[in-house]
């Protein structure tokens, strides 16, 4: 008896998702969002949901500078879609469908401009979802108002919380899940590097000048505490209270136009966060420090059974059984090389770009209604932590972190 098999071929459906990408001429907007996320997703053939469905982003670039937008469109579009990306300086026209059907609005503009752009997106019937960089505002009340406005408009929403998908932090989550640390006793983070003032010969500043002007939404506390909130919350637990101190270390810097300006925003911030379970987290953030550690960011987790030190990519561990026994004796050279005795956690999978991973999750949220907990309210919690840090600094005292 001969068995005849029939094969039914299914046509692969490609679902286009139009994205207005606003403010992508900035460093993060260009490198992480346009190039390493959206363009990379297009070049890999989209987000493959199943054998029958692929999600394909289709961006239009918006911003204030037509020349910069055109350069980006012509540099990155042809390899991805065979022609330059669309672009326009008329954000309102792009949001309201005058350049085609775009259902997602993404914003990577300056913090103080964000509310206005999101309000514009909320007023449009064409926009179904908004996604933006953090911080969403410089005040908790405004960040909450933005979240409520977007929710009231019925838009799906998300905030970039990229560090959750760094390979190092994923490894820390794995170690914690395996019980490697035992009881976690403390967490210490060191972040930063030397940002040149631009005042010295042949040493141009490598960050935009608005970062150092409080009146323009700058400051390392508002910048980094938004990160520390979601990193600490997701890896170690909710924050109960904090004490913080900030400082303006370098009072003068040179702007993009060559003029010297007064730096009014904090360029270093020091904080102790007490978690609800009693764990102590200490994070130092500074644009005025020279790096002598494994990476620009290192996070050390100490537990009863073991410790780990995470950089941006790699993690080193030391178990209780491998812990050396130092003896305090400053009269002889240190006999222990403390960098030895730590083991590198292997890369057992290939880790993708952290921004790209979250973009893919957001696109799935938009198209398939999959859960996406990293929303504008989560963004507001980061703003709240920064605002409470400034209050602690101003009042020189511990402050509690109430639930939003």
Secondary structure, 3 states (H helix, E strand, C coil): CCCCCCCCCCCCEEEEEEEEEECCCCHHHHHHHHHHHHHHHHHCCCEEEECCEEEEEEEEEECCCHHHHHHHHHHHHHHHHCCCCEEECCHHHHHCCCCCCCCEEEECCCHHHHHHHHHHHHCCCCCCEEEECCCCCCCHHHHHHHHHHHHHCCCEEEECCHHHHCHHHHHHHHHHHCCCCCCEEEEEEEEECECCCCCCCCCCCCCCHHHHCHHHCCCHHHHHHHHHHHHHHHHCCCEEEEEEEEECCCCEEECCCCCEEECCCCCEEEEEEEECCCCEEEEEEECECCCCCCCCEEEEEEECCEEEEECCCCEEEEEHHHCCCCCCCCCCCCCCCCCCCCEECCCCCCCCCHHHHHHHHHHHHHHHCCCCCCCHHHHHHHHHHHHHHHHHHHHCCCEECCCC
